[in-house]
Amino acid sequence: MKRTENKKRVILTIAGSDSGGGAGIQADLKVFAALGTFGASAITALTAQNTKGVRSIQNATMKSLRDQIEAVLEDMNVAAIKTGMIPGPGHVKAVAAALAGTKAPLVVDPVLVATTGAELAGQKTVDAMAKHLFPIARVITPNLMEAGAILGRTVESVEEQTAAARDLAGRDLAARHPASDGHAWAVVTGGDRSGRRATDVLASSEGDVRLFRSRRIPGGNSHGSGCMFASAIAAHLALGRDVPEAVHRAKRFVANALAHAVRPGKGHGSPDPFGGRE
């Protein structure tokens, strides 16, 4: 058989490991593969968890975390970067230092709490992200609770969600990155709000606001859905799409994954990035 070289866009995920396989690094790598890209990873923390909850968290050392990131960046032509769970302010600073100078677009998912309710990062970590990571990000993807924690106010209604997206994109939290087009973006997701439809609000630093609506998928099998959404955005940016198109495609991708969710254990199910494929 003749050997062929398959060149794929490389995406680096910097996040926690989920031993249950539903979220974190494991979810990110599945998304990258499903969208035809190559996933590399840097692990911020090892979580002992399953579909019912988190048992323990062992943080990576800051040196180990930075070494992982630098090892990938010095060898591979990384087309996009996504961050997820980062356990502490020092780890945030280590990530920002390791990414200094990279031109790949960065998607920051400011993960604070697991689907099962376990706290994964505190307010000091949020503040560190706002100071060190948001200014080098192309897109940030908080949910309603995370947006509220960042801004210090309640974010519940669509009106509050829209105002939050505008404020996050308009203040100096958002990116002025070498790979950007001069725009910084924030998408505040609304999947954790009750109702028949799920609404995400995307806003740019230039005042552009777009609403993305979809039918809510019943069943509660959403463990890892936020990770997958941010990862899908990163994958589509790596494939050359602009931010609004990347968000549109990512939302459609996650909706399909939710519609084909799997329940591998006795607790929360997870979206299947390969759902519906033969």
N, C-alpha and C positions, 0 to 999 in steps of 0.2 A: 504494500500500500504506500502510495506517495505521501510524504509528509508535507503538510501545509502549515504555515504560520498564521495564527489567528490573533490579530491585534484588536484588543478591546480597550475601551476607555477605563482607566483605573480610578476608583473612588476610595478614599480613606475614611473609615468611620472611627471615631474616638468616643468610646462609650463603655458602659459596664457590661459584664458577661451575665447572662441569665441562664442558670443551669437547667431551668425548665424549658428553654428554647423558644419562648413566646415573644420576648421583647429584647431590647438591648442589641448587643453585637450580633447575636444570632438572627434576630429579625432583620437587621440591616443587611447582612450578607445575603439572606434569602431574596430580599428586594433587589439588590444589585444584580444577582444572578437572573432573576425573573425578567429584568429589563435589559438583559444582554450586555451588562458591564462586568468588570472584574473588581472584586472587593478586597481591600486590604484593611487591617484593623490595628488599633492600639487600645488595649484594655485598661480602663481607669480603675476598675474594681471588680472583684469576684463576688457575685451574690449567690448565696445558697437559697434557692427559691423553687417553688413549683406553682401549679395553677391556683393553689389556695393561699399562698403568702410567702413572705420573705423571712427566712430563718436567721441569716447572718450576712454581714457584708465585710469583706476584707479589702481594704483599699490598696491599690498599687502604690509603691513608693514613687515620689515625684521624679526621681532619677530614672526609674524603670519606665515610667510613662513617657518622659521626654525622649529617652533612648528609642522606644518603640516608634514614636512619630518620626524622629530624625532618620532612623534606619529606612523607613519606607520612602520618605521624601528625597533622600540622597540617591536612591536607586531607581525609583519609578517616576514616570511622567504622570503625576496625579492630576486628574482633570477636575475634580471637585472633592470637597471635604465636608463631612457632617459630624457634629458633636452631639452627644446625648447626655447621659448621666455623668456628671463630674462631681465627685464627692465632697470636695472642700475648696476653700479659697486658694490654698497653695497649689492645688492641682490645676485650678483654672489658670493661675499665673504660669505654671509650667507648660500648659497647652499653648497659651498665647505666645510665650517665648519661643517654643518650638516651631510655631507657625509664622513667626516674623519673617517677612520677605517673600512668602509664597504668594503666587499670583492666582492660584486656584480659587474659585468661588467657594465661600464657606457658608454652610447652613447650620444655624445654632438652634437646637431644640433644648430649651432650658428645663430639663426634667427635674421635678421636685418630689413627686409622689408616685409610687407604683399604683397600678390599677387595683391592687388588693388593699391599698391604703397605707402601706409602709412609707415612711419618710425617707427619701433618698438624698436630699440636699436641703440645707437650711437657708435662712435669710442672708447670712454672711456670704454664702456661695452665690446666691442670686446677685447680690451687690457686686461681687467680684466679676461675675459674668458681664454685668452692665458696664463695668469699668474697663475690663481687659479684652473681652471677646466680642461683645456687640459692636464696638467700633471697627472691628476688622471683618465683620460678617457681611455677606450679601443679603441674606434672608434670616429672620428669626421667626420661630414657629410656636409661640406659647399657646396653651389652651386658656380657657377663661380664668381658672384659678391662678395659673402662672402669670398671666398678664396683670391680674390684680396684685399679686405679690411684688412684681417688678415696679408697678406704678404706685403702690400703696393705697389702693382704693378697690371698691367692689366692682367687678365686671360680670354682669349677668345678662342683661337684655341685649338685643341686637344693636340698639342705639349705643349702649355702653361699650359693646364690643367694637363697634365702628370707631367710636371716639378713642378707644384704647389703641387700635391699630394705627390710627392717624398719629397719635401722640408718640407711640413707639417708633414709627418710621420718621417722624418729623424732628424729634430731638436727637441729640448727639449720641443716642444709644446705638443708632444704626450706622451702616457701613459707609465708609469712603475708601473702598478697597480698590487696588490697582486693576482688578479684573472686572470691576463694575462699570456700568454705563453712566455713572454719575448719580444713579438712583439707589436709595436704600429702601428695603422692603420689610414689612412686618405682616405676617398672616396670623390672625388670632382665630383659632379653631373653636367651633361651637358644638362639637360632637358630644360633649359632656352635659349639655343642656337638654332638658326634657322637651318633647314635642314630636310632631310627625316628620319634620324636616330638620336636617342638619345644615347649618349655615356657617361658612367660614368667611372672614372678611380680610381682604388683602389691601394694604395701603402702601403708597410710596412716599418718599421724602418730598416729592414734587406735588403731592396732593391728590394723586390718582387713587380712587377707591373702587374696588370691585368686590361684589358679593358672589360667592359660589354656593349654590344650594343643591342639595340632593335628598332623596327620600331616606329617612332613617331606617337602618337595617335592624330589625328586632332580634332579640336573643342575648344581648349582653356579652357577646364574645369579642370584646374589644381590647384584650390584653396585648399590648404592643402596637396598637393602631397609630399612636402618635409617633413612635419610632419609625414605622413604615411610611407615614406621610412625609416626614422630613427627609427620609432616605430616598423616597421616590422623587422629591423635588431635586435633591442633589444629583440623582442619576440623570434626570432630564436636563439639568443645567450642564452636566458633563457631556451630554449628547448634543449640546449646542442650542438648546431652546431658551427663550427669554423667560423671565420670572413669571409673568402672568400665565404663559402657556405651560410652564413647568408645574405651577400650582394647579391649574385646570386638569392636567393629565394625572398628577399625583392624587387629586381628590377622586377622580374616576377610578384610578387603580385601586385605591384603598376601599372604595365602595364595593368593587368587585371582590376584593379579598375578604371583606366582611360578609358578603353574600355567600361565600364558600368557606366560612369559618370552620375550624376544627376544634374538637374538645378532647385533647389527649389525656386529661386527668379528671379529677372530681370537682375542680373549681372553675375558674374563668377560662373560657375558650379564647382562641386567637385567630385573627384573620389569616387566610392562606394566600400568600403572594402568587402561588402557582394555581390558584383555584380556577376551575373552568377549563383548564388545559388538558388535552388528551395525553 
